[in-house]
Amino acid sequence: MTIDPASVKDLLPILFERETAVSALWNIDIPVTFAIFAFLTSDRRPGFATESRFRIPLVVAYAFFAISNLQAMLSTTRQRAAIRSAIDFALKQLSGGSAADQFSDLNSNCKGDTDWTQYFLLPKEYCPLHVPSYGGVFTYHIIFDLVALVGIWYMTAPRHPS
């Protein structure tokens, strides 16, 4: 199998575009969540947000929104991992491994596991070519969404005067 060096060069912008897509998904998810909280806390009509006919549809709608956003984020993460693997593979094929090692050195300003300089370097998550694990993205998103759902459920609970 022959690999064109130009195709490797073309994969880098795609990798960064997929990173931008993940950022856009978070930039949708977080404002929607906070907008719901803002709406619930600025209830102009007393008792409107705590009516049962409002509570359950809001929670269900948010759950559907969160699930669709999570699916898009996981799909984008898989794409990023595939592109990163293709770049690594192509560079190893082109240079017998030396170019792939240099490519991995782009992350050399990241924390190592045993080096004392790890305390002065960036965490791996902030490195330019780091692709987070599928499980990490899933877990982080699920925790965020569960906290939001609990918050929505609590804020829409009927208040009993004391």
Secondary structure, 3 states (H helix, E strand, C coil): CCCCHHHHHHHHHHHHHHHHHHHHHHHHHHHHHHHHHHHHHCCCCCCCCCCHHHHHHHHHHHHHHHHHHHHHHHHHHHHHHHHHHHHHHHHHHHHCCHHHHHHHHHHCCECCCCCHHHHCCECHHHCCCCCCCHHHHHHHHHHHHHHHHHHHHHHCCCCCCC
